[in-house]
Structure formats: structure tokens, C-alpha cells
Amino acid sequence: MHTFIKDLSNKVGEEVTIKGWLNNKRSSGKIAFLEIRDGSGFAQAVAVKDSLPAEVWQGIEKLTQESSLEVTGKVTKHPKQEGVFELQVCKCAGVQVASEYPISKKDHGPEFLMDNRHLWLRSKKQWAILRIRDTVETAINEYLHSQNFIRTDSPIFTPNACEGTTTLFPVPYFDLGTAYLSQSGQLYIEAAIASVGRCYDFGPVFRAEKSTTKRHLTEFWMMDAEAAFVEHDENLKIQEGLVKAIVKKCLENCQQEFSALERDTVALKKMLDKPFSHYFYDEAIKKLNKLGSDIKYGEDLGNDDEGLLTKDSDVPVFIEKWPKSIKSFYMKIDPENSDRVLNDDLIGIEGAGELIGGSQREDDYNLLLERIRHEGLSEKDYEWYLDLRKYGSVPHSGFGIGVERVVRWISGAEHIRECIPFPRTINRLRP
């Protein structure tokens, strides 16, 4: 049995074996300092030439960056750094001595790093982002289960669009014509709420938008949630609770990762104790105009607008009740104003942009049919979706949260392509 680096604090004074990769090596000729990575963390192993058999020292000298190895030694506290533990080497064996590693300490351009993404993932920064991503996904699952949601995954192949066909990838589907890669599982989990009450799906979705911003991917991971008997205001409370649960879990579990990223977490901590801000859409437009934006009523918010609206805010901002004319057919019309719908976008702080989009859904059969016809959509394609309003329809609401958007915000990553193991964009399909 070998020991994981994350558990070294419990092994002080014991002899253990670590299995991993050589992240870095420094040697004076008599002492070698080996920085080892095993996936759970990083640790320094100190090898002293005079205290090791000659063949062991010779083996250490041959080790190159990214060589895989097994190291045995006594666990000691670092002499200068509190809470840091290292290994005093008594045995060291290479599993495989690596060829010259193409990613050196010098600066590399993003295209080179993306071409070598399969290797770049090993860097300390990417290691930290991957672990934060895992924590974000774990927090989403745990929070939703605490709110009585269950996971009911939806199909990747769909016969119709959730939000318009212009952003869909068509796929030939045997003798049945054209299918599409899903852009959201929402319509399917709306069907599942009549079975389980509250549910969510979690998986990859696809948008054929020709966008090259720092916030867009062609393939990304989305969690869509749907809840029966939940109306607009309660929907917002669930979303706020989810974001706070994600941030709280990351603050509790990712200090080592934040340190590796040099991420200042003061703003994340401050937002936990305050309620999120709320603007109606028309209020947001007026405020943006005062702040210098030329956005007009009826237009969607751009990245600059989202940044302006949250620039001086300690908490994320809900923008509620948008014009019906620019929102999807399934959103419920606001009973107080028939020109707007009961929806929201949640804009994150620190330049995070939109994190969540949600709405109360139209639960009236005739009104939904009217919206489908008005949008020029195929009644046949949405016949099954309309059925949900014929057999025990109830008020219900839902939302979707983009995993990579959240990871980018919490990790402080510059570009969203760093927040998914193998990004797909309009100009990249490999590796």
C-alpha cells in the first residue's frame, strides 16, 4: 500500500511510499530536492547522496521532469513552512524515465499549450482548476439533493430545439432524418417532474454559436434543474442558495488550489453573508444608461453591460422579468405585465458574467400552444411537450447553470478554455 500526499500530515515520523511523477528537481550534487505530484497534492522529497546506496543516487540523477517514480522515506515537518510535510528519501525507483518534456518553464503561447493540452493538464495551475471543477460539481449535486431534487439525465440526441435551431449541431440519425446535439435538457426534465417532483440533469450540451469570447465554448457542461409547484420568487431563492453552497464548499475544500492559483478569495468570502441584489430588466437598462452604456430597451446585455452592472457589487445580481419579445417561448408571462416574462439571469461578481438563466415555465396548454405558433415552431415536434400541460399541469420553474462559467469565476482563470479538461471551440477539435 502506498500513501497519498494529501495524507502525509497524518504520517509524521513514519516511513511511507509515494507513487507519482517528478514535477521538478533541484540538485547541488550532494542533495537532491524532488518535487513530486501524485494527483492528491505536491510534496518535496529530500535525497542526501551520502545516506543512499550508490545505485539509488545514480537513479535519482537520471530522473527527468515528468518521470514516473516510487519514493520511500520518512515523513517530517518542513523546517520553515507550517503545515507542510516532506519525505526524507531512503529508496527511490523510476517507473519510467520521461523523454524531454516539451513544456518548459519559459512562457509558451496559448496555441502551443492548447496543442499540448494532454500534457498541459499536468501543470500546477491546471491541476488546481481541475480540482476546483470537481468541487463545484460535487457541491451542485449535494445542494440539490438537500433541496429534494433527484438526478434524472436527459438525452444528448434530440429531435427538436429548446432555444432555436440556429445554434444547434445537426446529426444524421439513421432512417429517421436529422437529429440535433442537445443545447439543454430542460424540456425533458420538465416531463420528469410529474414523476419525481424535483429533478435535475447534468451533462454536456452543445451550442453552434460562432463565438470567440473568453466565456464561450462549443461543448460545455450544464446542470438544468426543474421543480414542480415552485414559482418565480422561490426559484430565485433556490438559485441563490446553490451559488452560495458552491462558493462555501470551494472555500472549505480548495485552499491548496487557491494558493497554487494565487487566487484572492476575499470577495468570495464577503458574498456569503449578504443577500443577492435584484433588478427588473427595465431598471437594469436605466442604470446601465446612467453608467454610460448605449444599450436600448429590448436588447440583450453584452459582456460590458454585465461588468458595469456588477462592478461595485459585493454580491451577484439577478436581472428579472425580461421583455417577452427576446425570451424563449416556454417562459411564463408575468401576470402584472403581459409584455414581460417571469425569468431571470444571474450575473456573477468579479467579471464572471452570466452564471445562471432561469424562469417560471408556462403551464397553461392554450397559452403555450399560442406561443409555439407565434414563434413559427412545429406543433408536431412539440406535441409531447404540450402533453405535459394536458395531464396534471402544475406551476413549475427551473434554471440552468454553466459549470465552466462558475469554475472560471471561482478559480480566477482568464479564459474559459482552461476550465474544462479538453475544450472545444469553433477553431479547436484536437487533442
N, C-alpha and C positions, 0 to 999 in steps of 0.2 A: 504493500500500500504506500502511495506517495502522498505528500501533503500539498494542499493548495496554498499559494502565497497569502491569500486573504486570511488564512488561519494561523499564520506564524505567531501572532501575538499570544496565542494560547499554548505555544510550544517552546517558550523561552527555557534554555538550558537543556533541551532535548536534541537528539540527533535525528534529522529528518532528511527525506529525499524530495527534491523538487524536479518536476519534468516540464520543460518548456522550450523557449527559444532565447537566443542571445540577442538582446536588444542593442547592447553596446558593450565595448570592452576597452578598459584603460590599463596599461601595464608599465611599470617602471623597470622591468627586468627582474625584479625580485618579488614584487607584489602585483597581482592582477585583480582588478575590480570588474566583476562581471555583472552587468545589469540584465536580469532575467525576467522574462514575461511568460506567464502561464495561462493567460486569459482571465484569471481572477484578480490579477494585480501585477505589480512590479516589485522586485526586491534585488538588493545588491548582495552578491556572494563574493567574499574576500578570500583569495587564494595566495598563500605565502609559499614561495618556492622551496625554502629550506625545510618546511614541515611536510612536504609532499614527496611521494616516490617520483623519481625522475620521469617515468613514463606518463604519470598523471600530468605533471607540469608541461611536458612536451605536447601532450594532447591539448591542454589549455592554450598553448601558444599557437596551435594550428586552427583553433576555432575562429570562424569569421562571423561577421554580422548576419543574423538570421539563421545561424546553425542551430539545429535542434540538439538538445542535450539533457542529461540527467546529472544533477548535482546533489551530493550528500554532505551534510555538515551540521554543526551545532548552531542553534538559533540563539542570537544575542541581541540585546538592545543596541540601537545605533548610539555611538558615543556622544553625538551632538544634537541629534534630532529626536524630539519627544514623539513617541508613538510610532517610530519607525524601527523595523527589525531587519536584521541581516543574517547571513549564513557564513560561518567560518568553515571553509571547504576542507574536507578530508578525502573526498572522492569526486571525480568529475569524468564523465564519459560522453563523447559526442555520439549522437544517434545518426546524424547526417551533417557533414560539413558543407555549408552552403556555398554555391558559386558566388562570384562577386555581385553584390546586391545593387540593382540599378538605381534605387532611390537613395541618394546620399544626403549628407547634412546640408548641402548647398540648396539654394532656392530653386524649385522647379516650377514651371508654368502649369496652369490648371489643365491644359490639354494633355501634357505628359503624365500628370498624376491621374487623370481620368483614363488614359490609355492603359495605365498600370494600376487600375483600381483594385484588382485582385491582390496586389501587394501593398498598395497604399492603406488598405484597411488595417494593416498591422501597426501603423503609426500610433503613438500615444494619444494624439488628438482624435483620430478616428475610433480608436478603442473606447475612448470616453464617450463619444457621441453614440456609438452602438449600444453602450450600456445604459445611457440615459434613455434612448429609444425603448429599450426593454422595460425600463422602469415606468415610462409613460404608458406603454401598452398594458402592463400589469395593473397600474393604478386605474385605468379605464375599466378593465374587467372587474376589479374589486369594487369600485364605486357603484357601478351599475347593478351588480348583484346585491349590494347593500340597499339599493333602491327598488328591489324586487323585479329587476329585468333578468331575462334569461337570453342566452345567445342562440339565435336561430339564423344560420347563414343563408345567404341568398345566392342565386346563380350568377356566374360570370357571363355566360351567353344569354342574351335577351332578345326577344323578337321586336321590341319597340323601345322608344327613348323615354327617359324620365324627365329630361330637361332640354329637349330639342335635338334633332338629328344632325345638326351641323357640327357638333363636337363628338360624334361617335365614330368608332372604327368598324367598318363593315367586314363581315367574315362570311365566306361561302359556307353554307350549312347543309351538306348532303343534298337530298332532293327537296328540301323544304325552303329553298331560296336563301335569302340573306339574313343572317343574324348579326348582332352587334355586341361588342365588348361592353360590359356594363359600365355606366358612369355613376351609378348609385343603386343600392339595393332597396331603396326606400319603398317602392310600390309593393315589393314582395313582403317586407316585414309589416307593412300595413295589413296585409292579409293575415299574418300570423298573430296579430294582437287579439283577434277573436278566439284564438285558441289559448294563448298563454297570458294575455293581458298586457304585459310589458316585455318588449324584446329588443334585441339589437343584433346587427351583423358586423363583421369585422374582416375586411379583406381588401385585395387590390381592386382599384377601379381605374378607368381609362378615359382620358379626355384628348380629343384630337384637335386641341387648340394650338395654333402656331405661335406660341408664346415663348419668349426667351428671357423672361424676368427671373430674378433671384428667388421667386416664390412659386414657380410653376414647374411641374413635372408632367410628362405624358402618362406615366403609370405611377400611381401613388396609393397609399393605404388610407382607407376611410372607415370610421365607425359611424354607422347610422343607427339611431335609436328611435323607437316608436312606442307610445303609451296610450292605452285606452283610458277614457274618462279624465284625460289631462287636457286642460285648456291653456290658453296663451300665457297667462301670468305664471302658472305652475311650471310650464315648460321652461321659462326663463330661469326659475329657481333651480331646476334640475341641472341646467347648463352651467350656471354659476357654481353650484356645488361640485360639479365634475371638474371644472378647471381648477378650483381651489384644492380638490383632492389630489389632482395630478401634481401640482406645484408642491404641496405639502410632502407627498411621498418622495419626490425628487430631492427636496431639501433634506429629508431624513436619511436617504439612502445613497446619495450621489456626491458626497463631499469630496471624495478622492477624484472623481471625474471632473467636478467643477474646478478643483485645484489644477488638474492637468490642462484644462482649457483656459485657465486664468480668468474664470467667469466670476464677475462680481454679482453676488446674489442678494444684495441689499434690497433692490426693487422687488424681487420675488417675495422676500420675507414681508415687506411692508404691505403688499396687496392682500395678504391672507386675513387681515383683521378688519378689512373695510368692505362695505357693500359695493358692488359694481355700479358704474354710472349708467344712466339711461337717457337717450334722446329719441323723440319721434323723428322720423325721416325729415319732415319739413323743418323741424328745429335744427337738425344737423346741417341741412343745406344753408340755413340762415347764418349759423355760426361759422361755417366754412367761408361764406361770402365775406363776413366781417374779418376773418383771418387772412383774406387775400385770395382765396380760391375763386376761379371763374365758373365753378360748377353750377349748372342750372337745374331747377326742379324737373324731375323726370329722368335724370341721368344717374348712372351707377357711380359709386365712389371709386376713384382711382387710388393707386398706392400713395400718392402725395396727399390726397384728401384724408385717407385713413391715418397717415402720420400726423397731419395737422390736428386732427380731432383728438388724438391721444397724447400729443406732445407734452402737455403739462399735467397729465393724469397719472395718479398713482395706481389706478385700477383699470382693468379692461372696460370697454364701453359698449353697451348694447345700443344698436340703432334699430328702432322698432317701426312697424306699420308703414311699409313702403307703398308707393303707388302700384295699384293693381296692374297697370299697363306694362310694367317692366319686370313683373314677377310671374312665377310658374302657375299653370292652370289649376293645380291641386290645392293652392293656398286658400284658406277661408277668408271671405270678405269681412271686413270689420263692420259689425252692426252699427257702429256710430258714424261711419263714413264709407259709403259704398265705392268710393274711388281708391280705397287702400285695403291692404290685406293684413291679417294678423300674423306677421312674420318678424324675424329678427336676424341681424348679422351681429356677431360678437367680434369686436376689434381688440386685439391684444396691445399691451403697452410695449415700450422699447422698440418700436418699429416692427412689431410682429405681424401686423396686417390682420386680415380676416382669419379667425380661428374656427368659427362655427357659423353655420347657416341653419336656421330652423323656422318652423311655422306650425300654426294650428292647421289641420287639413280640412278641406271641405267634406262634410259628412252628409250633405243633402244630395240625393241622387239627381234630381232635376237641375239643381244649380251646377253640379259638376258636369253633367251632360251638356248644359249650355256653354260652359267654359271650354270644353273639349271641341265643340262645334265652332265656337268663336275663334279658337286657335287654329282651326283647319286640320285638326288631328283626326286620325282614323277611328271611328266609333268601334269598328270591328276589333282593332288592335287593343282597345281599352275596355272591351266588353267585360272581361273578367274583373277588371279594376272597378268598374261600375257595379258589378255584382256585390261588392263589399258594402255598397250603400243600399242594397235591396234586402239584405238578410241580417237584420240586427245591427244596423249602423249606430255608432255612438260618437260623441265628441272625442277627438283624439289629436295628438300633437307629436312632433318628432323633430329631430335635428341630426346634422352630420358634423363630425369633427375630423379635420385632416391631421393625420399623425405627424407627417413631416413638417407641417407648419408649426405644430406645437413643439416638436423636437428642436427645430431651428430657433425658436424663441427661447426655450429654456436653456439650451446649450450655448446660445450666443453665436451660433455658426453664421458665417457671412452668406452662404449660398445654400439653398435647399438641397442641391445635389449631394451635399455632404451628409445629409440626414436620412438617407436610405442606402442600404449596402451596395446595390448596383443600380444607379439612376438611369432612367430612360427619359430622354428629351427629344426634341424634334430633330436634333443633329447627332444623336448618340444612341446606338443599339448594342455596342460592344464595350467591354467584355460582358 
